[in-house]
Amino acid sequence: MTVRNKQHAFSFIELIITVALIGIIMAIAVPSYQQYVIESQRSDAAIALTSAAAEQERLFTYNNAYSMDIDDLGGSRSPGGHYTLAVTSPESSPPPASPRQFTLTATPATDSIQQQDNHCQTFTLNHLGVKASLDHLGNTSTDCW
């Protein structure tokens, strides 16, 4: 009776095919995941703007005017750090001493992946509760909030 020793190993061709398949899967999965992360981090802007607007309303009840100092509203960065916040008054320039209107704006921070979000680049919320967003070309964008 003759016993044969069989070697169980991958051939070079099988290894190349496996590496190619992993490369194709990664080429599809990584961009999809990055887009998912970008879309999910948009909520950071919404949270920051609604919190700042709530603080504006609280300040208005005490002072009968809105604050134009972003530090009074929680600071210039969103909670996750993905957006930079600003507050302006659409009233006459220079703004009155007791502003009765405000517009809050969230733009992607320079060190954030949100810079790559071409669909929802800028978020705004005003004293009337009107929400808006702009894409990277400055056009009104929908489905961002």
N, CA, C and O atoms as CSV, one atom per row, in Angstrom:
chain,resi,resn,atom,element,x,y,z
A,1,MET,N,N,0.834,-1.165,0.000
A,1,MET,CA,C,0.000,0.000,0.000
A,1,MET,C,C,0.888,1.240,0.000
A,1,MET,O,O,1.784,1.383,0.832
A,2,THR,N,N,0.622,2.127,-0.944
A,2,THR,CA,C,1.425,3.325,-1.090
A,2,THR,C,C,0.676,4.505,-0.508
A,2,THR,O,O,-0.509,4.694,-0.783
A,3,VAL,N,N,1.366,5.302,0.297
A,3,VAL,CA,C,0.757,6.485,0.905
A,3,VAL,C,C,1.299,7.722,0.207
A,3,VAL,O,O,2.511,7.909,0.097
A,4,ARG,N,N,0.393,8.557,-0.259
A,4,ARG,CA,C,0.796,9.800,-0.901
A,4,ARG,C,C,0.666,10.952,0.070
A,4,ARG,O,O,-0.296,11.037,0.834
A,5,ASN,N,N,1.634,11.824,0.031
A,5,ASN,CA,C,1.559,13.045,0.839
A,5,ASN,C,C,0.955,14.146,-0.012
A,5,ASN,O,O,1.561,14.586,-0.989
A,6,LYS,N,N,-0.222,14.586,0.351
A,6,LYS,CA,C,-0.857,15.683,-0.366
A,6,LYS,C,C,-0.560,16.972,0.380
A,6,LYS,O,O,-0.726,17.056,1.597
A,7,GLN,N,N,-0.129,17.953,-0.352
A,7,GLN,CA,C,0.087,19.264,0.256
A,7,GLN,C,C,-1.161,20.096,0.030
A,7,GLN,O,O,-1.692,20.153,-1.079
A,8,HIS,N,N,-1.625,20.741,1.093
A,8,HIS,CA,C,-2.797,21.592,1.009
A,8,HIS,C,C,-2.345,23.032,1.160
A,8,HIS,O,O,-2.019,23.487,2.256
A,9,ALA,N,N,-2.331,23.735,0.052
A,9,ALA,CA,C,-1.904,25.135,0.063
A,9,ALA,C,C,-2.615,25.866,-1.062
A,9,ALA,O,O,-3.199,25.254,-1.956
A,10,PHE,N,N,-2.551,27.200,-0.998
A,10,PHE,CA,C,-3.147,28.012,-2.047
A,10,PHE,C,C,-2.137,28.190,-3.170
A,10,PHE,O,O,-0.940,28.358,-2.936
A,11,SER,N,N,-2.639,28.151,-4.364
A,11,SER,CA,C,-1.754,28.432,-5.494
A,11,SER,C,C,-1.632,29.944,-5.647
A,11,SER,O,O,-2.412,30.709,-5.079
A,12,PHE,N,N,-0.658,30.344,-6.408
A,12,PHE,CA,C,-0.435,31.771,-6.633
A,12,PHE,C,C,-1.637,32.403,-7.326
A,12,PHE,O,O,-1.996,33.536,-7.002
A,13,ILE,N,N,-2.254,31.725,-8.245
A,13,ILE,CA,C,-3.430,32.227,-8.968
A,13,ILE,C,C,-4.587,32.442,-7.991
A,13,ILE,O,O,-5.254,33.474,-8.052
A,14,GLU,N,N,-4.830,31.510,-7.113
A,14,GLU,CA,C,-5.901,31.640,-6.125
A,14,GLU,C,C,-5.646,32.844,-5.206
A,14,GLU,O,O,-6.580,33.565,-4.852
A,15,LEU,N,N,-4.424,33.051,-4.835
A,15,LEU,CA,C,-4.067,34.185,-3.993
A,15,LEU,C,C,-4.319,35.506,-4.721
A,15,LEU,O,O,-4.864,36.434,-4.124
A,16,ILE,N,N,-3.942,35.611,-5.974
A,16,ILE,CA,C,-4.152,36.830,-6.772
A,16,ILE,C,C,-5.646,37.101,-6.937
A,16,ILE,O,O,-6.075,38.250,-6.831
A,17,ILE,N,N,-6.439,36.069,-7.193
A,17,ILE,CA,C,-7.891,36.234,-7.336
A,17,ILE,C,C,-8.497,36.738,-6.028
A,17,ILE,O,O,-9.353,37.623,-6.043
A,18,THR,N,N,-8.065,36.190,-4.913
A,18,THR,CA,C,-8.571,36.619,-3.603
A,18,THR,C,C,-8.224,38.080,-3.334
A,18,THR,O,O,-9.079,38.842,-2.882
A,19,VAL,N,N,-7.005,38.475,-3.602
A,19,VAL,CA,C,-6.585,39.863,-3.402
A,19,VAL,C,C,-7.381,40.795,-4.310
A,19,VAL,O,O,-7.780,41.878,-3.881
A,20,ALA,N,N,-7.617,40.398,-5.542
A,20,ALA,CA,C,-8.394,41.213,-6.485
A,20,ALA,C,C,-9.832,41.375,-5.999
A,20,ALA,O,O,-10.383,42.473,-6.075
A,21,LEU,N,N,-10.441,40.315,-5.508
A,21,LEU,CA,C,-11.811,40.391,-4.989
A,21,LEU,C,C,-11.891,41.310,-3.763
A,21,LEU,O,O,-12.829,42.097,-3.641
A,22,ILE,N,N,-10.935,41.215,-2.877
A,22,ILE,CA,C,-10.910,42.101,-1.707
A,22,ILE,C,C,-10.755,43.544,-2.147
A,22,ILE,O,O,-11.389,44.432,-1.577
A,23,GLY,N,N,-9.921,43.797,-3.152
A,23,GLY,CA,C,-9.743,45.153,-3.680
A,23,GLY,C,C,-11.023,45.709,-4.265
A,23,GLY,O,O,-11.343,46.877,-4.046
A,24,ILE,N,N,-11.762,44.899,-5.004
A,24,ILE,CA,C,-13.027,45.343,-5.599
A,24,ILE,C,C,-14.047,45.651,-4.506
A,24,ILE,O,O,-14.732,46.672,-4.567
A,25,ILE,N,N,-14.149,44.794,-3.530
A,25,ILE,CA,C,-15.089,45.021,-2.418
A,25,ILE,C,C,-14.737,46.298,-1.664
A,25,ILE,O,O,-15.623,47.076,-1.311
A,26,MET,N,N,-13.454,46.518,-1.417
A,26,MET,CA,C,-13.031,47.732,-0.704
A,26,MET,C,C,-13.299,48.982,-1.538
A,26,MET,O,O,-13.668,50.021,-0.991
A,27,ALA,N,N,-13.119,48.893,-2.848
A,27,ALA,CA,C,-13.364,50.045,-3.723
A,27,ALA,C,C,-14.830,50.456,-3.698
A,27,ALA,O,O,-15.148,51.624,-3.921
A,28,ILE,N,N,-15.712,49.526,-3.433
A,28,ILE,CA,C,-17.142,49.829,-3.349
A,28,ILE,C,C,-17.530,50.234,-1.930
A,28,ILE,O,O,-18.289,51.187,-1.751
A,29,ALA,N,N,-17.029,49.537,-0.931
A,29,ALA,CA,C,-17.469,49.727,0.455
A,29,ALA,C,C,-16.942,51.008,1.091
A,29,ALA,O,O,-17.694,51.684,1.794
A,30,VAL,N,N,-15.691,51.363,0.872
A,30,VAL,CA,C,-15.102,52.516,1.546
A,30,VAL,C,C,-15.791,53.828,1.161
A,30,VAL,O,O,-16.149,54.586,2.063
A,31,PRO,N,N,-15.997,54.141,-0.116
A,31,PRO,CA,C,-16.710,55.383,-0.447
A,31,PRO,C,C,-18.138,55.412,0.087
A,31,PRO,O,O,-18.619,56.464,0.509
A,32,SER,N,N,-18.817,54.274,0.074
A,32,SER,CA,C,-20.172,54.214,0.617
A,32,SER,C,C,-20.162,54.517,2.108
A,32,SER,O,O,-21.018,55.252,2.600
A,33,TYR,N,N,-19.217,53.965,2.814
A,33,TYR,CA,C,-19.109,54.214,4.245
A,33,TYR,C,C,-18.776,55.680,4.517
A,33,TYR,O,O,-19.349,56.278,5.428
A,34,GLN,N,N,-17.869,56.265,3.750
A,34,GLN,CA,C,-17.517,57.671,3.944
A,34,GLN,C,C,-18.728,58.569,3.711
A,34,GLN,O,O,-18.932,59.530,4.452
A,35,GLN,N,N,-19.530,58.272,2.698
A,35,GLN,CA,C,-20.735,59.063,2.435
A,35,GLN,C,C,-21.731,58.912,3.585
A,35,GLN,O,O,-22.382,59.881,3.973
A,36,TYR,N,N,-21.849,57.720,4.120
A,36,TYR,CA,C,-22.727,57.494,5.277
A,36,TYR,C,C,-22.264,58.328,6.470
A,36,TYR,O,O,-23.088,58.940,7.150
A,37,VAL,N,N,-20.973,58.358,6.726
A,37,VAL,CA,C,-20.432,59.139,7.842
A,37,VAL,C,C,-20.725,60.626,7.636
A,37,VAL,O,O,-21.144,61.308,8.570
A,38,ILE,N,N,-20.509,61.128,6.426
A,38,ILE,CA,C,-20.766,62.537,6.129
A,38,ILE,C,C,-22.231,62.872,6.379
A,38,ILE,O,O,-22.540,63.878,7.018
A,39,GLU,N,N,-23.133,62.031,5.875
A,39,GLU,CA,C,-24.564,62.289,6.052
A,39,GLU,C,C,-24.981,62.209,7.514
A,39,GLU,O,O,-25.815,62.998,7.958
A,40,SER,N,N,-24.422,61.281,8.262
A,40,SER,CA,C,-24.808,61.143,9.667
A,40,SER,C,C,-24.281,62.295,10.523
A,40,SER,O,O,-24.883,62.631,11.543
A,41,GLN,N,N,-23.166,62.901,10.119
A,41,GLN,CA,C,-22.607,63.999,10.906
A,41,GLN,C,C,-23.279,65.339,10.617
A,41,GLN,O,O,-22.967,66.335,11.269
A,42,ARG,N,N,-24.198,65.376,9.649
A,42,ARG,CA,C,-24.978,66.594,9.425
A,42,ARG,C,C,-25.823,66.926,10.653
A,42,ARG,O,O,-26.139,68.090,10.899
A,43,SER,N,N,-26.182,65.913,11.409
A,43,SER,CA,C,-26.989,66.147,12.608
A,43,SER,C,C,-26.245,67.020,13.614
A,43,SER,O,O,-26.873,67.680,14.443
A,44,ASP,N,N,-24.924,67.032,13.551
A,44,ASP,CA,C,-24.133,67.881,14.442
A,44,ASP,C,C,-24.469,69.355,14.214
A,44,ASP,O,O,-24.555,70.128,15.168
A,45,ALA,N,N,-24.659,69.742,12.957
A,45,ALA,CA,C,-25.035,71.126,12.636
A,45,ALA,C,C,-26.438,71.428,13.139
A,45,ALA,O,O,-26.680,72.486,13.720
A,46,ALA,N,N,-27.354,70.507,12.919
A,46,ALA,CA,C,-28.740,70.714,13.348
A,46,ALA,C,C,-28.838,70.846,14.863
A,46,ALA,O,O,-29.558,71.706,15.371
A,47,ILE,N,N,-28.125,70.008,15.573
A,47,ILE,CA,C,-28.133,70.069,17.036
A,47,ILE,C,C,-27.565,71.395,17.521
A,47,ILE,O,O,-28.129,72.037,18.407
A,48,ALA,N,N,-26.442,71.800,16.930
A,48,ALA,CA,C,-25.799,73.051,17.346
A,48,ALA,C,C,-26.696,74.253,17.076
A,48,ALA,O,O,-26.819,75.132,17.928
A,49,LEU,N,N,-27.324,74.304,15.903
A,49,LEU,CA,C,-28.163,75.451,15.558
A,49,LEU,C,C,-29.428,75.509,16.407
A,49,LEU,O,O,-29.821,76.586,16.855
A,50,THR,N,N,-30.061,74.381,16.629
A,50,THR,CA,C,-31.280,74.405,17.442
A,50,THR,C,C,-30.963,74.727,18.900
A,50,THR,O,O,-31.751,75.396,19.568
A,51,SER,N,N,-29.834,74.266,19.395
A,51,SER,CA,C,-29.430,74.616,20.769
A,51,SER,C,C,-29.138,76.108,20.891
A,51,SER,O,O,-29.541,76.747,21.863
A,52,ALA,N,N,-28.436,76.659,19.901
A,52,ALA,CA,C,-28.127,78.093,19.916
A,52,ALA,C,C,-29.400,78.920,19.786
A,52,ALA,O,O,-29.526,79.964,20.425
A,53,ALA,N,N,-30.347,78.466,18.965
A,53,ALA,CA,C,-31.619,79.189,18.818
A,53,ALA,C,C,-32.412,79.155,20.117
A,53,ALA,O,O,-33.039,80.147,20.489
A,54,ALA,N,N,-32.390,78.030,20.802
A,54,ALA,CA,C,-33.078,77.937,22.093
A,54,ALA,C,C,-32.446,78.888,23.099
A,54,ALA,O,O,-33.145,79.524,23.887
A,55,GLU,N,N,-31.127,78.982,23.069
A,55,GLU,CA,C,-30.431,79.913,23.969
A,55,GLU,C,C,-30.776,81.359,23.604
A,55,GLU,O,O,-30.928,82.201,24.489
A,56,GLN,N,N,-30.898,81.647,22.317
A,56,GLN,CA,C,-31.304,82.990,21.877
A,56,GLN,C,C,-32.678,83.340,22.463
A,56,GLN,O,O,-32.879,84.446,22.964
A,57,GLU,N,N,-33.592,82.419,22.398
A,57,GLU,CA,C,-34.944,82.676,22.919
A,57,GLU,C,C,-34.916,82.883,24.428
A,57,GLU,O,O,-35.637,83.728,24.960
A,58,ARG,N,N,-34.085,82.112,25.111
A,58,ARG,CA,C,-33.952,82.291,26.555
A,58,ARG,C,C,-33.418,83.687,26.867
A,58,ARG,O,O,-33.931,84.374,27.750
A,59,LEU,N,N,-32.383,84.100,26.134
A,59,LEU,CA,C,-31.819,85.438,26.336
A,59,LEU,C,C,-32.828,86.531,25.992
A,59,LEU,O,O,-32.857,87.576,26.642
A,60,PHE,N,N,-33.646,86.298,24.983
A,60,PHE,CA,C,-34.641,87.297,24.581
A,60,PHE,C,C,-35.678,87.516,25.679
A,60,PHE,O,O,-36.148,88.635,25.881
A,61,THR,N,N,-36.031,86.443,26.387
A,61,THR,CA,C,-37.021,86.607,27.466
A,61,THR,C,C,-36.487,87.479,28.595
A,61,THR,O,O,-37.267,88.154,29.266
A,62,TYR,N,N,-35.187,87.479,28.816
A,62,TYR,CA,C,-34.598,88.300,29.880
A,62,TYR,C,C,-34.214,89.703,29.410
A,62,TYR,O,O,-34.373,90.669,30.156
A,63,ASN,N,N,-33.716,89.822,28.190
A,63,ASN,CA,C,-33.139,91.085,27.724
A,63,ASN,C,C,-33.987,91.825,26.694
A,63,ASN,O,O,-33.691,92.972,26.359
A,64,ASN,N,N,-35.026,91.186,26.195
A,64,ASN,CA,C,-35.855,91.747,25.141
A,64,ASN,C,C,-35.016,92.052,23.885
A,64,ASN,O,O,-35.328,92.966,23.121
A,65,ALA,N,N,-33.963,91.277,23.695
A,65,ALA,CA,C,-33.089,91.408,22.526
A,65,ALA,C,C,-32.303,90.106,22.383
A,65,ALA,O,O,-32.056,89.398,23.359
A,66,TYR,N,N,-31.919,89.812,21.145
A,66,TYR,CA,C,-31.082,88.641,20.878
A,66,TYR,C,C,-29.615,89.022,21.007
A,66,TYR,O,O,-29.252,90.190,20.869
A,67,SER,N,N,-28.782,88.036,21.270
A,67,SER,CA,C,-27.338,88.265,21.386
A,67,SER,C,C,-26.676,88.060,20.026
A,67,SER,O,O,-27.046,87.158,19.275
A,68,MET,N,N,-25.705,88.898,19.723
A,68,MET,CA,C,-24.922,88.739,18.505
A,68,MET,C,C,-23.530,88.186,18.810
A,68,MET,O,O,-22.649,88.198,17.950
A,69,ASP,N,N,-23.339,87.704,20.031
A,69,ASP,CA,C,-22.079,87.102,20.446
A,69,ASP,C,C,-22.267,85.593,20.508
A,69,ASP,O,O,-23.004,85.096,21.361
A,70,ILE,N,N,-21.613,84.861,19.619
A,70,ILE,CA,C,-21.781,83.413,19.541
A,70,ILE,C,C,-21.359,82.725,20.831
A,70,ILE,O,O,-21.850,81.639,21.139
A,71,ASP,N,N,-20.461,83.336,21.586
A,71,ASP,CA,C,-20.043,82.746,22.862
A,71,ASP,C,C,-21.170,82.747,23.885
A,71,ASP,O,O,-21.181,81.910,24.787
A,72,ASP,N,N,-22.117,83.670,23.761
A,72,ASP,CA,C,-23.294,83.671,24.642
A,72,ASP,C,C,-24.221,82.506,24.327
A,72,ASP,O,O,-25.074,82.146,25.138
A,73,LEU,N,N,-24.051,81.918,23.148
A,73,LEU,CA,C,-24.971,80.880,22.681
A,73,LEU,C,C,-24.373,79.483,22.721
A,73,LEU,O,O,-24.947,78.548,22.162
A,74,GLY,N,N,-23.253,79.334,23.360
A,74,GLY,CA,C,-22.638,78.014,23.495
A,74,GLY,C,C,-21.314,77.850,22.793
A,74,GLY,O,O,-20.705,76.783,22.875
A,75,GLY,N,N,-20.851,78.872,22.108
A,75,GLY,CA,C,-19.541,78.798,21.466
A,75,GLY,C,C,-19.619,78.661,19.966
A,75,GLY,O,O,-20.691,78.460,19.394
A,76,SER,N,N,-18.461,78.774,19.338
A,76,SER,CA,C,-18.409,78.812,17.880
A,76,SER,C,C,-18.202,77.442,17.233
A,76,SER,O,O,-18.087,77.357,16.011
A,77,ARG,N,N,-18.154,76.367,18.029
A,77,ARG,CA,C,-18.008,75.020,17.471
A,77,ARG,C,C,-19.224,74.188,17.847
A,77,ARG,O,O,-19.787,74.333,18.932
A,78,SER,N,N,-19.614,73.317,16.929
A,78,SER,CA,C,-20.717,72.398,17.189
A,78,SER,C,C,-20.261,71.362,18.220
A,78,SER,O,O,-19.060,71.199,18.437
A,79,PRO,N,N,-21.207,70.658,18.860
A,79,PRO,CA,C,-20.815,69.683,19.897
A,79,PRO,C,C,-19.819,68.632,19.414
A,79,PRO,O,O,-18.916,68.248,20.157
A,80,GLY,N,N,-19.975,68.165,18.181
A,80,GLY,CA,C,-19.045,67.173,17.643
A,80,GLY,C,C,-17.801,67.778,17.032
A,80,GLY,O,O,-16.872,67.055,16.673
A,81,GLY,N,N,-17.770,69.112,16.908
A,81,GLY,CA,C,-16.622,69.800,16.352
A,81,GLY,C,C,-16.548,69.786,14.835
A,81,GLY,O,O,-15.527,70.167,14.262
A,82,HIS,N,N,-17.621,69.351,14.174
A,82,HIS,CA,C,-17.604,69.253,12.721
A,82,HIS,C,C,-17.998,70.555,12.024
A,82,HIS,O,O,-17.753,70.719,10.828
A,83,TYR,N,N,-18.602,71.472,12.762
A,83,TYR,CA,C,-19.093,72.719,12.172
A,83,TYR,C,C,-18.657,73.925,12.990
A,83,TYR,O,O,-18.465,73.840,14.203
A,84,THR,N,N,-18.507,75.051,12.297
A,84,THR,CA,C,-18.230,76.336,12.921
A,84,THR,C,C,-19.515,77.146,12.869
A,84,THR,O,O,-20.174,77.209,11.831
A,85,LEU,N,N,-19.872,77.767,13.993
A,85,LEU,CA,C,-21.117,78.513,14.102
A,85,LEU,C,C,-20.864,80.014,14.072
A,85,LEU,O,O,-19.818,80.497,14.505
A,86,ALA,N,N,-21.847,80.738,13.550
A,86,ALA,CA,C,-21.794,82.195,13.536
A,86,ALA,C,C,-23.219,82.714,13.723
A,86,ALA,O,O,-24.190,82.034,13.392
A,87,VAL,N,N,-23.322,83.916,14.254
A,87,VAL,CA,C,-24.624,84.555,14.408
A,87,VAL,C,C,-24.541,85.949,13.798
A,87,VAL,O,O,-23.569,86.674,14.005
A,88,THR,N,N,-25.573,86.311,13.046
A,88,THR,CA,C,-25.651,87.635,12.435
A,88,THR,C,C,-27.057,88.170,12.617
A,88,THR,O,O,-27.985,87.440,12.967
A,89,SER,N,N,-27.192,89.469,12.371
A,89,SER,CA,C,-28.502,90.101,12.409
A,89,SER,C,C,-28.820,90.629,11.018
A,89,SER,O,O,-28.033,91.387,10.452
A,90,PRO,N,N,-29.964,90.238,10.459
A,90,PRO,CA,C,-30.319,90.742,9.130
A,90,PRO,C,C,-30.832,92.184,9.166
A,90,PRO,O,O,-31.205,92.740,8.133
A,91,GLU,N,N,-30.849,92.777,10.342
A,91,GLU,CA,C,-31.319,94.147,10.476
A,91,GLU,C,C,-30.278,95.113,9.924
A,91,GLU,O,O,-29.201,94.700,9.494
A,92,SER,N,N,-30.602,96.380,9.939
A,92,SER,CA,C,-29.745,97.408,9.343
A,92,SER,C,C,-28.309,97.318,9.839
A,92,SER,O,O,-28.050,96.879,10.959
A,93,SER,N,N,-27.390,97.736,8.993
A,93,SER,CA,C,-25.974,97.695,9.343
A,93,SER,C,C,-25.517,99.080,9.779
A,93,SER,O,O,-25.796,100.029,9.046
A,94,PRO,N,N,-24.854,99.277,10.881
A,94,PRO,CA,C,-24.522,98.274,11.884
A,94,PRO,C,C,-25.773,97.814,12.627
A,94,PRO,O,O,-26.769,98.535,12.686
A,95,PRO,N,N,-25.714,96.605,13.194
A,95,PRO,CA,C,-26.888,96.089,13.893
A,95,PRO,C,C,-27.295,97.013,15.034
A,95,PRO,O,O,-26.448,97.671,15.639
A,96,PRO,N,N,-28.584,97.059,15.325
A,96,PRO,CA,C,-29.049,97.892,16.431
A,96,PRO,C,C,-28.529,97.381,17.770
A,96,PRO,O,O,-28.104,96.231,17.887
A,97,ALA,N,N,-28.569,98.238,18.765
A,97,ALA,CA,C,-28.088,97.867,20.098
A,97,ALA,C,C,-28.923,96.737,20.691
A,97,ALA,O,O,-28.409,95.937,21.472
A,98,SER,N,N,-30.197,96.661,20.332
A,98,SER,CA,C,-31.087,95.607,20.819
A,98,SER,C,C,-31.672,94.847,19.634
A,98,SER,O,O,-32.814,95.098,19.249
A,99,PRO,N,N,-30.910,93.922,19.048
A,99,PRO,CA,C,-31.397,93.219,17.864
A,99,PRO,C,C,-32.632,92.372,18.160
A,99,PRO,O,O,-32.724,91.727,19.204
A,100,ARG,N,N,-33.563,92.385,17.239
A,100,ARG,CA,C,-34.805,91.630,17.376
A,100,ARG,C,C,-34.893,90.514,16.338
A,100,ARG,O,O,-35.918,89.840,16.233
A,101,GLN,N,N,-33.831,90.320,15.581
A,101,GLN,CA,C,-33.759,89.251,14.589
A,101,GLN,C,C,-32.361,88.624,14.645
A,101,GLN,O,O,-31.394,89.271,15.049
A,102,PHE,N,N,-32.273,87.365,14.236
A,102,PHE,CA,C,-30.962,86.722,14.147
A,102,PHE,C,C,-30.986,85.654,13.065
A,102,PHE,O,O,-32.041,85.129,12.710
A,103,THR,N,N,-29.819,85.351,12.557
A,103,THR,CA,C,-29.613,84.218,11.667
A,103,THR,C,C,-28.384,83.474,12.164
A,103,THR,O,O,-27.299,84.044,12.276
A,104,LEU,N,N,-28.567,82.209,12.456
A,104,LEU,CA,C,-27.467,81.341,12.873
A,104,LEU,C,C,-26.997,80.554,11.652
A,104,LEU,O,O,-27.809,80.082,10.857
A,105,THR,N,N,-25.695,80.420,11.515
A,105,THR,CA,C,-25.111,79.719,10.363
A,105,THR,C,C,-24.101,78.690,10.851
A,105,THR,O,O,-23.292,78.961,11.739
A,106,ALA,N,N,-24.162,77.508,10.255
A,106,ALA,CA,C,-23.179,76.454,10.527
A,106,ALA,C,C,-22.493,76.094,9.216
A,106,ALA,O,O,-23.149,75.733,8.239
A,107,THR,N,N,-21.167,76.195,9.203
A,107,THR,CA,C,-20.367,75.807,8.038
A,107,THR,C,C,-19.358,74.749,8.480
A,107,THR,O,O,-18.945,74.746,9.640
A,108,PRO,N,N,-18.959,73.863,7.591
A,108,PRO,CA,C,-18.014,72.815,7.981
A,108,PRO,C,C,-16.700,73.404,8.509
A,108,PRO,O,O,-16.149,74.342,7.934
A,109,ALA,N,N,-16.223,72.844,9.591
A,109,ALA,CA,C,-14.929,73.250,10.147
A,109,ALA,C,C,-13.823,72.860,9.168
A,109,ALA,O,O,-13.953,71.886,8.426
A,110,THR,N,N,-12.754,73.616,9.175
A,110,THR,CA,C,-11.662,73.380,8.213
A,110,THR,C,C,-10.999,72.020,8.393
A,110,THR,O,O,-10.447,71.475,7.437
A,111,ASP,N,N,-11.042,71.467,9.592
A,111,ASP,CA,C,-10.390,70.186,9.859
A,111,ASP,C,C,-11.381,69.019,9.875
A,111,ASP,O,O,-11.074,67.959,10.420
A,112,SER,N,N,-12.558,69.200,9.287
A,112,SER,CA,C,-13.617,68.195,9.349
A,112,SER,C,C,-13.834,67.532,7.992
A,112,SER,O,O,-13.629,68.143,6.943
A,113,ILE,N,N,-14.252,66.274,8.036
A,113,ILE,CA,C,-14.607,65.551,6.815
A,113,ILE,C,C,-15.829,66.181,6.153
A,113,ILE,O,O,-16.096,65.924,4.979
A,114,GLN,N,N,-16.570,66.999,6.890
A,114,GLN,CA,C,-17.761,67.640,6.347
A,114,GLN,C,C,-17.422,68.612,5.213
A,114,GLN,O,O,-18.317,69.024,4.476
A,115,GLN,N,N,-16.167,68.980,5.062
A,115,GLN,CA,C,-15.735,69.789,3.920
A,115,GLN,C,C,-16.035,69.076,2.604
A,115,GLN,O,O,-16.193,69.722,1.569
A,116,GLN,N,N,-16.112,67.754,2.643
A,116,GLN,CA,C,-16.368,66.962,1.444
A,116,GLN,C,C,-17.855,66.814,1.131
A,116,GLN,O,O,-18.218,66.221,0.116
A,117,ASP,N,N,-18.717,67.350,1.996
A,117,ASP,CA,C,-20.165,67.245,1.803
A,117,ASP,C,C,-20.611,68.291,0.789
A,117,ASP,O,O,-20.863,69.439,1.156
A,118,ASN,N,N,-20.711,67.914,-0.468
A,118,ASN,CA,C,-21.087,68.848,-1.523
A,118,ASN,C,C,-22.578,69.152,-1.544
A,118,ASN,O,O,-22.994,70.178,-2.083
A,119,HIS,N,N,-23.379,68.279,-0.969
A,119,HIS,CA,C,-24.832,68.446,-1.022
A,119,HIS,C,C,-25.336,69.418,0.047
A,119,HIS,O,O,-26.240,70.210,-0.223
A,120,CYS,N,N,-24.778,69.372,1.230
A,120,CYS,CA,C,-25.235,70.204,2.349
A,120,CYS,C,C,-24.030,70.899,2.976
A,120,CYS,O,O,-23.476,70.412,3.962
A,121,GLN,N,N,-23.629,72.018,2.420
A,121,GLN,CA,C,-22.417,72.697,2.850
A,121,GLN,C,C,-22.670,73.703,3.963
A,121,GLN,O,O,-21.854,73.821,4.877
A,122,THR,N,N,-23.784,74.432,3.910
A,122,THR,CA,C,-24.081,75.457,4.895
A,122,THR,C,C,-25.500,75.283,5.411
A,122,THR,O,O,-26.430,75.066,4.634
A,123,PHE,N,N,-25.662,75.379,6.726
A,123,PHE,CA,C,-26.979,75.293,7.356
A,123,PHE,C,C,-27.293,76.642,8.002
A,123,PHE,O,O,-26.412,77.271,8.587
A,124,THR,N,N,-28.557,77.089,7.898
A,124,THR,CA,C,-28.969,78.318,8.571
A,124,THR,C,C,-30.288,78.092,9.296
A,124,THR,O,O,-31.103,77.253,8.911
A,125,LEU,N,N,-30.468,78.868,10.356
A,125,LEU,CA,C,-31.697,78.873,11.146
A,125,LEU,C,C,-31.893,80.298,11.619
A,125,LEU,O,O,-30.973,80.899,12.175
A,126,ASN,N,N,-33.098,80.856,11.403
A,126,ASN,CA,C,-33.309,82.249,11.796
A,126,ASN,C,C,-34.286,82.374,12.967
A,126,ASN,O,O,-34.760,81.376,13.510
A,127,HIS,N,N,-34.573,83.615,13.338
A,127,HIS,CA,C,-35.413,83.910,14.500
A,127,HIS,C,C,-36.850,83.431,14.319
A,127,HIS,O,O,-37.573,83.286,15.305
A,128,LEU,N,N,-37.276,83.184,13.095
A,128,LEU,CA,C,-38.621,82.681,12.831
A,128,LEU,C,C,-38.677,81.157,12.800
A,128,LEU,O,O,-39.749,80.574,12.639
A,129,GLY,N,N,-37.533,80.523,12.954
A,129,GLY,CA,C,-37.467,79.070,12.907
A,129,GLY,C,C,-37.335,78.514,11.503
A,129,GLY,O,O,-37.486,77.310,11.295
A,130,VAL,N,N,-37.053,79.380,10.533
A,130,VAL,CA,C,-36.901,78.939,9.147
A,130,VAL,C,C,-35.529,78.292,8.979
A,130,VAL,O,O,-34.492,78.891,9.266
A,131,LYS,N,N,-35.560,77.055,8.507
A,131,LYS,CA,C,-34.333,76.290,8.293
A,131,LYS,C,C,-34.007,76.289,6.807
A,131,LYS,O,O,-34.900,76.177,5.968
A,132,ALA,N,N,-32.735,76.413,6.488
A,132,ALA,CA,C,-32.300,76.381,5.091
A,132,ALA,C,C,-30.918,75.758,5.021
A,132,ALA,O,O,-30.211,75.660,6.024
A,133,SER,N,N,-30.553,75.345,3.841
A,133,SER,CA,C,-29.205,74.822,3.618
A,133,SER,C,C,-28.807,75.084,2.174
A,133,SER,O,O,-29.646,75.181,1.279
A,134,LEU,N,N,-27.501,75.195,1.980
A,134,LEU,CA,C,-26.946,75.455,0.653
A,134,LEU,C,C,-25.943,74.362,0.299
A,134,LEU,O,O,-25.258,73.819,1.166
A,135,ASP,N,N,-25.873,74.053,-0.994
A,135,ASP,CA,C,-24.857,73.096,-1.434
A,135,ASP,C,C,-23.537,73.820,-1.687
A,135,ASP,O,O,-23.427,75.015,-1.414
A,136,HIS,N,N,-22.551,73.120,-2.198
A,136,HIS,CA,C,-21.224,73.702,-2.381
A,136,HIS,C,C,-21.193,74.791,-3.455
A,136,HIS,O,O,-20.229,75.553,-3.524
A,137,LEU,N,N,-22.228,74.876,-4.293
A,137,LEU,CA,C,-22.295,75.918,-5.319
A,137,LEU,C,C,-23.122,77.117,-4.873
A,137,LEU,O,O,-23.237,78.102,-5.603
A,138,GLY,N,N,-23.700,77.036,-3.676
A,138,GLY,CA,C,-24.520,78.131,-3.172
A,138,GLY,C,C,-25.987,78.016,-3.529
A,138,GLY,O,O,-26.754,78.948,-3.286
A,139,ASN,N,N,-26.393,76.898,-4.098
A,139,ASN,CA,C,-27.790,76.665,-4.434
A,139,ASN,C,C,-28.529,76.089,-3.239
A,139,ASN,O,O,-27.944,75.374,-2.426
A,140,THR,N,N,-29.811,76.400,-3.133
A,140,THR,CA,C,-30.617,75.865,-2.046
A,140,THR,C,C,-30.647,74.339,-2.175
A,140,THR,O,O,-30.870,73.789,-3.253
A,141,SER,N,N,-30.420,73.694,-1.065
A,141,SER,CA,C,-30.371,72.242,-1.036
A,141,SER,C,C,-31.503,71.728,-0.153
A,141,SER,O,O,-31.856,72.366,0.839
A,142,THR,N,N,-32.062,70.598,-0.503
A,142,THR,CA,C,-33.147,70.009,0.289
A,142,THR,C,C,-32.668,68.742,0.973
A,142,THR,O,O,-31.603,68.217,0.650
A,143,ASP,N,N,-33.442,68.264,1.902
A,143,ASP,CA,C,-33.158,67.018,2.623
A,143,ASP,C,C,-31.892,67.054,3.459
A,143,ASP,O,O,-31.277,66.016,3.701
A,144,CYS,N,N,-31.503,68.227,3.898
A,144,CYS,CA,C,-30.309,68.323,4.743
A,144,CYS,C,C,-30.673,68.310,6.228
A,144,CYS,O,O,-29.942,67.758,7.050
A,145,TRP,N,N,-31.776,68.904,6.552
A,145,TRP,CA,C,-32.190,68.950,7.944
A,145,TRP,C,C,-32.787,67.641,8.278
A,145,TRP,O,O,-33.218,67.430,9.411
